[in-house]
Amino acid sequence: MVETALIIAAGKGTRLKSVSGDLPKPLLRVAGVPLIKRVILTAHRAGIARFVVVTGYAADQFHATLDGDPQVAGLIEWVHNAQWEAPNGLSVLAARDHLPGSFLLSMADHLFDMQNLRLLQYAPRENDECVLCIDRKVETVYDLDDATKVQVNGSHLLDIGKDLASYNAIDTGLFLCSPALFEALDQTCGQGHAALSDGVRVLARQGRMRVCDIGDGFWQDIDTPAMLDHAERLLLQAVRKPTDGVIARHLNRPISTRVSRWMVRTSISPNQITMGTFLIGLLAAPFVSAGTYWSVFWAALCLQVSSILDGCDGEVAKLTFRESKYGAWLDTVTDNLTHLVFFIGVILGYSRQANDPRILLLGGGSMAIILLALVMMYYYLLKTGGSGSLLRYNTAFERHAVRQKRGMITRCLNGLRFMIKRDFFSMVFLSCAVLGRLDWMFWIIALGGLTMAVGVFASIGHLLHQARAAQQGKASA
């Protein structure tokens, strides 16, 4: 697998000057992260260990921004192209001595996701061939007039250029190259043409230029303020989880992503967001324990706001490449503490409202069962390693219930899992508060907690056994 990448970052980017000023375009922040840093970290997560970066305009600003950045420390080798105002093929040639073998080539102003890079790394090719990542979804390309078009036939590129009259795909700015690219650029420079596309065209005529379709992969060129705005919106869409419930998908995420878009422009860390969300959630407990209509309403509203903001820590972490195992555990533990303290408040509030001491006994028993189920889920997470997200447990439970075709009860419990998601029950509690039904909240917690516990108690042994078997299988492989 190729582990070296060349990134061209020598140009000035004049069309973004109204936004960037004198800052080189690759250093412009997109969703809180400089463009070139986002390119480097995305590729690094896909397995690239070494980056040769060619600078030109304002090279000192690149060094000032990235040399002291711990997220990219030790990854970059700098090359300066004194002819940075000339076509970009000269930037590629400037790095020739640093690239003895095959390498990935990316523009510093093209965003892409790891899926594209992984497809490209394993694309079939001969040793003297190069491969270009293309997008066949021509109709979905933003600002098609500005895009570099390509004509392809099967897996081979026939022609490339911004002004092609006939084309069936778009150049995404991501290449897998052999030293043959340098030979092709030498030919074009000798003929007075020095653009990268000129070298690619030479390889195409020789039948040495293949293509790799990105399918549903994400990419975006950033040349104008409108493209910049579009790229940020695409990145925010990409942080949504496929496991989001109905409430999260249609209410929470549209709000939380807008908040996150602002937060990434600040110095607020994901863990600080987690703690802020936790404190808002904790405010709900003393309110609901009072048992009056308005105190219960404000409690449920605090819980709903906390549920919405709960997505921001993960969104900011993903957008700024600051995800961590500690952050995942902090998010999980604070979420569950918020729920437990709120549930205790509901029990106290309803016992005051009903003036019945039996409520405390029943509620206390429910809390004990819920707490035991949570401890068992945490035990599963600790024994199976990985992140502290309970999503891993939920995914394992779904496999156990559906794919293994367990009993009817287990499958029914799996179908009801959406009801224990924070987005769902927070909205249910807010609806109960509006209707003045604290008693409904209590019984939802009591019965829902019991149902969740039954599912955990019935499955935890099987899930741990499956996890141990999988680990032993990997160890023996």
N, C-alpha and C positions, 0 to 999 in steps of 0.2 A: 504493500500500500504506500502511496506517495505521502511523504510527511513534510514536504517543503512547499511553501507558497510564495509567489511573487505578487506584490501589490503595487500598482502604479498610482502614485500620489503626487505627481510633479506639477500638474496644471494649476491654473489660478481660479477657475470656476467663476467667470465674470457674471453669468446669468443669475447667480445667487447673491450678488454683491449687495442687493438691497436688504438682505437678511444677514449675511455674514460680515459685511464691511470689509476690512482688510484681512480677516481671518481666512486661511486657505479652506476651500470647500470641504476637504476630508476631515477637518477638525470641527466642522459645524455639528452641533449636538442634535441628534434625532432621538426623541423619547429619552432625553437625559444623558445620552452617551455619544461621544464623538463618532462620526460616521466611520472613520477608519478603524477605530477601536472596536466598534460593533462588528465590522468585517473580520477583524483578527480573532475576537473571542468566539464568534460563531464558528469559524473554521477550526479554531483550537479545540472546541468541544467535539468537533467531528474527527479529531485525530491529527490535525496538523500541528507539528511541534516547532517548526522553524519558519520565520517570515522574513523575506528580503523585501524591504520597502524602499522604493525609489522616490526620492523627493526632488524638488526643483524650486518652485516659488516658495519663499518664506520658510526654508528648511529649518531655521532655528526655532520656529514656533512648534514644529513637530517634536523636536527634541525636548523643548520645555514642557510640552503637554504629556508626552508618553514615556520619556526616559525614567521619570520618577514615579510612574504609575505601577503599584504593586500587582495589578491584575494582568499586566502584559510584560512585567519585568523578566528579562532574560529570553524573550521570544523573538526580538527584532534585531535584524542586521540592516544597517542603513547604507544606502547607496545614493550618491548625489548625481543628478543629471544637469550639467551646466547648460545644456541646450533644451531646457524645459519648455521654452516657447515653441519649439519645433513639434511636429506630429509625434504621437505617443509611441510609435515604433522605436524611436531612439531611447526611450526610457527602458524598454524591454532589453535592448542591446546593451545598455549601460550595466545591466545586472548579469551579463553573460558569464563572467568569471566566478560568480557566486552560485551558479546553477549548473553543475556538471552533469546531472541526470534529469530525469523527468520531474516536473513540478506543476503545481496548480498556478493559474494566473487569474487574478481578479482585479477589477477596477476598484479604486478606493471609494467610489461614489455609487456603487451598486450593492444593494442589500439582497440577501438571500437567506434561506433557511438551511439547516443541516441536511435535510432530506436531499436537496439538490446536490450538495457536495458529496454525499455518500453515493448517490447514483453515479456521479461523474467519476469518482475514484475507482469504481468497479466496472466502468464502461469498457466493452471489448475494443481492443485496438492492437495494432502492430507496433513494434518498438520505434519505428520512424514516423509514426502517425501522431496527430493531435486530435483532440476532441473538444467540441464546443457545446455547452449547455444551451439548448434552445427551448423556446416556449411556442408550442403549436396553437395555443389558445389566443390567436391573433386578435379576436374580437374583444378580449378582456383586457388588453394592454392599455395602460393609462398613457395618454399623449402619444398615440401611435405615430403621428407625423414626425416626432423627434426620435423614434426608436430606430435602431439599426436592423434592417430586414435581412433575411436569408432565404435562399432557395435551396431546398433539400430534396434529395431523391433517396428514399429508404433511410439508410444510416449514414449517407455521405452528403457533405455540403457541396453545392455546385457554385454558389455565388453569394456575395455579401456586400452590403452597402446601404446607406441611409436612403438613397434615391432609387432603389430597385423598382422597376415597373411591375415585375412579377415576383411574388414571394409567397411562401406558405408557412413561415415561422419567424420568430424574433430572436435576435441575439441577446442573451441575458447577462453578458459580460463576465462569464465564468468559463475558464478553459482548463483542460488537462493537456499539458504540452511536453513534447520531447525536444531535444536540441535541434531538431529539424526546423523549428520555428526561427531560430537564429539564422540558419542558412537561407531561409526564405526571405527574411528581412534584409539580409545582406544583398540579395538580388534586387529587391525593390529600392533600397537606398541607392544602389548603383545606377538605377534608372530614374532617380530623382523623386521617388515616392517613399515616404518614411512612416506611414500610418500602420498601425497593427492590422487593420483590415486589409491593407495591401499584401502583407505577408500571408495572411490567412487565405487570400484569393490565390496566391501562388501555390500554396499547399493543396487547395481545392482543385486547381487545374492538374496537379500531379496525382490526384486521387488519394491524397494522404490526409484529408480533413474529414473526420467523422463528426457525427452529432449525437447528442444524448438529450432526449426529451425529458423535461422536469415533471411532466404530468400535472398533478395538482399542487406542485411546489410553489412557494412564494418567492418573488423577487421584485425589485423595484429600482429603477435608475432614478437618481436625484439630480436634476439639473436646474429646476426652477422652484420658486416658493410654493407653487401649487403642487408640484411633485413631492416636496418636503412634507406638506400637510397630508397628502395622500398616503405617504409612507408611514407616518405616525399613526394614522387611522388603521392601516393594515396591521401594524405591529400590535396595536391595542386589541384588534379582533383576534389576533393569534394567541393572546394570553387567556382567552376564554377556555373553560374546561368542557370537554365533551360530556362530562358527567354532571354538569350543572342541571339542577331541577328546573321546573317550569318557572317558578318565581325568580330564581337566580338568573335564568336566561332572559326573561322579558322585563324584569324590574331592577334587580340588584346589579347585574353586570353593566347595563347601560349607564347607571349612575356611578358605580365604582370605577369604571374605566375612565370616565371623565375626571374624577377626583385624582386618579393615578396619573393621568396625563399632566396634571398640575404638580403633583408631588415629585415626579421624576426631575423636575426643574429646580427642586430645593435640595437641601442637604439632609433631609429626613431619611433615616434608614428604614429598611423593611421591619426590623425588630422594634424600632420606635413606633412604627405604625401599629404593630401587633399590640404593644403595651397600651397605646392610646385607645385602640378599639376595646381592649380588655377593661380599661377604666370606665368607658362609656357603658359597657355591658354590666359592670358591677353596680352602677347607679340604679339599675332596674330593681335590684333586690330590696333595698330599704323602702322604695316607693310601693312595690307590690305588697310588702308585708303589712302596710298600713290598712289595706283592705277596703278603702273607699273607692268610689267610682273614678275620680280624677287621679288619685294616686296610682291605681291599677292602669289607667290609660297611659299616664306618663311613663310608667314602668315598661309597658309593652312597646311604646314608641322608642324608648331608649334601646330596648332589645332589638327592634327592627333596624334602627340606625346602626347599631353595632353589627348586625348581620350584613348590612350593605357594605360597611367599611371593612368587614372581615376579608373581602376579596382583594383589598388594596395592597396588603403586605405581600401576598404572593405575586400580584401583578407587577408591583414595583421591583420585587426581587428578580423576576424573569426578565423584565425590560432592561434592567441594569446589571444583569449577570451576577447577582448577589445571593443566589439561592444557597442554602446551607442546611446540613442535617440539624444543627442547633436551631435554626430558624423554623424548620418544619416542626420540631418537637415543641418549641415555644408556642407556636400557633395552635397546635393540637391541645396542649395542656391548658392554655389560657381560654380557649374555646370551651373546653369541658368544665373548667372552673366557673366560667360565666353561666353555663347552663345549670350546674349544680346549685350555685348560690341563688340563682333566680328561682329554681324549683323550691328551694327551702323557703324563699320569700313567699311563694304562692301558698305553700302549706301553712305558714304562719298567718298570712292574710286571710285565708279561707277559714281557718280555725277561729280567728277573731270574729269574722263575719257570721259564721254559723253558730258560734259559741258552743262548740261541741268538742270535748277533749278527745273523742275517738278519732277525729280528723288528724290529730298529731300522731297518734299511734299508727294509723294506716299510712299516712304520709311518710313517717319515719321508716316504716318497713319498705315502702317503695323506694325511698332514697338508698337504703342499704342494698337492695337488689340492683339498682342502677349502678351504684358505686362498684359493687362486685363485678358486674358485667364489664365496666370500663377497665378495671384492673386486669381482667382476663384478656381484653383486647390489647392493652398496653403490653402485657406479657407476650402476646403473639408478636407484636411489633419488635420487641427487644430480641426475641428468639430468632426471628427471621431476618434481622438486620435491615439495612436500607434506611429510608427516611422515616420520620415519626408521624407521617400522615396516616390517618385512619382510612384513607382511600385504599390503601393496600389491603387492609382487612376486609373492607367492603367488596373489593374486587375478588379476593379469595373466596368470600362467602358466596358471591354470585356464581363463581365457577363450581363451587361445591353444590349449590342448590340446583343450578340449571344444567350444566354440562354433565354432571355426574348423575343427573336424574334421580335425585333423592326423593324422599317421601313428600306427600301432598302438603303436610304442615310446613316443612322446610321451604318448599317452593312458594307457598303462600306468604311466608315471612319475607322471602326475598322480594316478592312483588310489593310488599308494604314498606320496603326500605326507604322509599322516597319520603315517607312521613317522619322519619327521624333526622332528615337533613335540616340544617339550621334555617335555610331560607324558607322552608315550608312551615315548620312549627312556629317560627317567629311571626309569620304572617297570620297563621291560625290564632296565635295568642293575641295579636293586635285586633283581629276581628272579634274575638271573645271580649276583649276589653271595651271595644266600642259598644258592644251589646250589653255590657255590664254583667258578664257571666264569668265571674271568678271561679264559680263552682265547676264550670266546664273545663277551665284551665287545670284545675286540680285533678279531675278524673282523666283528662287526656294524659297528664303526667303519670298518674298512678297506673292506668291501664297500658299506656304506651311504653312506660318503663318496664313493666312486666313482660310485654310482648318482645321487646328488644332483648331482655335478659334470656328469655326462652330460646330465642334464635342463637344467642352467643353460647349458652350452656350446651345446646344440642349439637353445635358445630365445632367448638373450639378444639376438641380432641382430634377430630378428623383433619382439621386444617393444620394443626401442628404436625400430625403424622405425615401429611402430604408435603409440608415444607421440609421436614427432616429427610424424607425420601428424595426430594429434588436436590437438596444439598449434597447428599451422599452420592447421587448420580453424577453431579458435577465434579465431585472430588475424585471419583473413580474414572472419569472420562479422560 
